[in-house]
Amino acid sequence: MELKYVKNIQFTRLIKCDGKLKEFNFRKPNGKQEGLFTVDVIDAKGSRIIFNMDMLENTWKITNNELPQWILDNELAFHEIIEEEFKSI
């Protein structure tokens, strides 16, 4: 019997959004460059916001535009963080 291991990618980064540091948790169920990243963060009211990012045109993009503006404004920062993480693997 052959066992296959699939490496999960999971990391947390602090990003300054809307004048405050926010903890963003990134998770990807496989180590491949393609596929979705799930990202979650807690807003000022304590509610968890969960969204996905997908590789489109060589850039990690947020797939849902119905998010608070402080998340949408940091899309490029999320892309850079994800790419940095892939380089370190």
C-alpha positions as protocol buffer text, in pm:
chain_id: "A"
residue {
  index: 1
  type: MET
  ca { x: 0 y: 0 z: 0 }
}
residue {
  index: 2
  type: GLU
  ca { x: 140 y: 337 z: -104 }
}
residue {
  index: 3
  type: LEU
  ca { x: 90 y: 638 z: 121 }
}
residue {
  index: 4
  type: LYS
  ca { x: 77 y: 985 z: -26 }
}
residue {
  index: 5
  type: TYR
  ca { x: 131 y: 1288 z: 190 }
}
residue {
  index: 6
  type: VAL
  ca { x: -14 y: 1622 z: 92 }
}
residue {
  index: 7
  type: LYS
  ca { x: 154 y: 1917 z: 257 }
}
residue {
  index: 8
  type: ASN
  ca { x: -84 y: 2181 z: 390 }
}
residue {
  index: 9
  type: ILE
  ca { x: 26 y: 2541 z: 393 }
}
residue {
  index: 10
  type: GLN
  ca { x: -83 y: 2735 z: 699 }
}
residue {
  index: 11
  type: PHE
  ca { x: 62 y: 3057 z: 837 }
}
residue {
  index: 12
  type: THR
  ca { x: -36 y: 3377 z: 1017 }
}
residue {
  index: 13
  type: ARG
  ca { x: 77 y: 3732 z: 947 }
}
residue {
  index: 14
  type: LEU
  ca { x: 11 y: 4067 z: 1114 }
}
residue {
  index: 15
  type: ILE
  ca { x: -89 y: 4337 z: 865 }
}
residue {
  index: 16
  type: LYS
  ca { x: -167 y: 4699 z: 940 }
}
residue {
  index: 17
  type: CYS
  ca { x: -521 y: 4769 z: 815 }
}
residue {
  index: 18
  type: ASP
  ca { x: -733 y: 5070 z: 883 }
}
residue {
  index: 19
  type: GLY
  ca { x: -471 y: 5202 z: 1128 }
}
residue {
  index: 20
  type: LYS
  ca { x: -461 y: 4883 z: 1338 }
}
residue {
  index: 21
  type: LEU
  ca { x: -263 y: 4560 z: 1330 }
}
residue {
  index: 22
  type: LYS
  ca { x: -483 y: 4267 z: 1228 }
}
residue {
  index: 23
  type: GLU
  ca { x: -397 y: 3898 z: 1244 }
}
residue {
  index: 24
  type: PHE
  ca { x: -464 y: 3723 z: 912 }
}
residue {
  index: 25
  type: ASN
  ca { x: -462 y: 3342 z: 899 }
}
residue {
  index: 26
  type: PHE
  ca { x: -382 y: 3187 z: 561 }
}
residue {
  index: 27
  type: ARG
  ca { x: -458 y: 2821 z: 480 }
}
residue {
  index: 28
  type: LYS
  ca { x: -418 y: 2613 z: 167 }
}
residue {
  index: 29
  type: PRO
  ca { x: -506 y: 2241 z: 167 }
}
residue {
  index: 30
  type: ASN
  ca { x: -216 y: 2150 z: -63 }
}
residue {
  index: 31
  type: GLY
  ca { x: 132 y: 2278 z: -139 }
}
residue {
  index: 32
  type: LYS
  ca { x: 66 y: 2347 z: -505 }
}
residue {
  index: 33
  type: GLN
  ca { x: 80 y: 2697 z: -651 }
}
residue {
  index: 34
  type: GLU
  ca { x: -270 y: 2665 z: -801 }
}
residue {
  index: 35
  type: GLY
  ca { x: -594 y: 2644 z: -605 }
}
residue {
  index: 36
  type: LEU
  ca { x: -758 y: 2857 z: -340 }
}
residue {
  index: 37
  type: PHE
  ca { x: -615 y: 3007 z: -25 }
}
residue {
  index: 38
  type: THR
  ca { x: -863 y: 3056 z: 257 }
}
residue {
  index: 39
  type: VAL
  ca { x: -794 y: 3367 z: 464 }
}
residue {
  index: 40
  type: ASP
  ca { x: -962 y: 3467 z: 788 }
}
residue {
  index: 41
  type: VAL
  ca { x: -947 y: 3771 z: 1012 }
}
residue {
  index: 42
  type: ILE
  ca { x: -1147 y: 3917 z: 1301 }
}
residue {
  index: 43
  type: ASP
  ca { x: -1309 y: 4258 z: 1252 }
}
residue {
  index: 44
  type: ALA
  ca { x: -1344 y: 4533 z: 1517 }
}
residue {
  index: 45
  type: LYS
  ca { x: -1671 y: 4381 z: 1644 }
}
residue {
  index: 46
  type: GLY
  ca { x: -1514 y: 4039 z: 1698 }
}
residue {
  index: 47
  type: SER
  ca { x: -1682 y: 3874 z: 1398 }
}
residue {
  index: 48
  type: ARG
  ca { x: -1471 y: 3641 z: 1187 }
}
residue {
  index: 49
  type: ILE
  ca { x: -1443 y: 3730 z: 819 }
}
residue {
  index: 50
  type: ILE
  ca { x: -1347 y: 3446 z: 587 }
}
residue {
  index: 51
  type: PHE
  ca { x: -1260 y: 3489 z: 221 }
}
residue {
  index: 52
  type: ASN
  ca { x: -1075 y: 3310 z: -58 }
}
residue {
  index: 53
  type: MET
  ca { x: -790 y: 3412 z: -281 }
}
residue {
  index: 54
  type: ASP
  ca { x: -720 y: 3252 z: -619 }
}
residue {
  index: 55
  type: MET
  ca { x: -430 y: 3283 z: -864 }
}
residue {
  index: 56
  type: LEU
  ca { x: -560 y: 3485 z: -1160 }
}
residue {
  index: 57
  type: GLU
  ca { x: -325 y: 3628 z: -1424 }
}
residue {
  index: 58
  type: ASN
  ca { x: -18 y: 3548 z: -1209 }
}
residue {
  index: 59
  type: THR
  ca { x: -154 y: 3742 z: -911 }
}
residue {
  index: 60
  type: TRP
  ca { x: -335 y: 3621 z: -599 }
}
residue {
  index: 61
  type: LYS
  ca { x: -674 y: 3795 z: -608 }
}
residue {
  index: 62
  type: ILE
  ca { x: -965 y: 3809 z: -362 }
}
residue {
  index: 63
  type: THR
  ca { x: -1256 y: 3613 z: -510 }
}
residue {
  index: 64
  type: ASN
  ca { x: -1534 y: 3793 z: -320 }
}
residue {
  index: 65
  type: ASN
  ca { x: -1571 y: 4170 z: -359 }
}
residue {
  index: 66
  type: GLU
  ca { x: -1839 y: 4199 z: -89 }
}
residue {
  index: 67
  type: LEU
  ca { x: -1586 y: 4250 z: 189 }
}
residue {
  index: 68
  type: PRO
  ca { x: -1496 y: 4549 z: 404 }
}
residue {
  index: 69
  type: GLN
  ca { x: -1286 y: 4805 z: 216 }
}
residue {
  index: 70
  type: TRP
  ca { x: -993 y: 4766 z: 457 }
}
residue {
  index: 71
  type: ILE
  ca { x: -957 y: 4405 z: 335 }
}
residue {
  index: 72
  type: LEU
  ca { x: -995 y: 4489 z: -35 }
}
residue {
  index: 73
  type: ASP
  ca { x: -736 y: 4768 z: 0 }
}
residue {
  index: 74
  type: ASN
  ca { x: -475 y: 4513 z: 112 }
}
residue {
  index: 75
  type: GLU
  ca { x: -513 y: 4264 z: -173 }
}
residue {
  index: 76
  type: LEU
  ca { x: -162 y: 4340 z: -305 }
}
residue {
  index: 77
  type: ALA
  ca { x: -13 y: 4291 z: 43 }
}
residue {
  index: 78
  type: PHE
  ca { x: -183 y: 3950 z: 68 }
}
residue {
  index: 79
  type: HIS
  ca { x: -42 y: 3855 z: -274 }
}
residue {
  index: 80
  type: GLU
  ca { x: 310 y: 3950 z: -165 }
}
residue {
  index: 81
  type: ILE
  ca { x: 279 y: 3757 z: 163 }
}
residue {
  index: 82
  type: ILE
  ca { x: 158 y: 3442 z: -17 }
}
residue {
  index: 83
  type: GLU
  ca { x: 438 y: 3462 z: -274 }
}
residue {
  index: 84
  type: GLU
  ca { x: 693 y: 3513 z: 6 }
}
residue {
  index: 85
  type: GLU
  ca { x: 562 y: 3201 z: 181 }
}
residue {
  index: 86
  type: PHE
  ca { x: 594 y: 2991 z: -137 }
}
residue {
  index: 87
  type: LYS
  ca { x: 958 y: 3104 z: -175 }
}
residue {
  index: 88
  type: SER
  ca { x: 1038 y: 2987 z: 178 }
}
residue {
  index: 89
  type: ILE
  ca { x: 898 y: 2636 z: 126 }
}
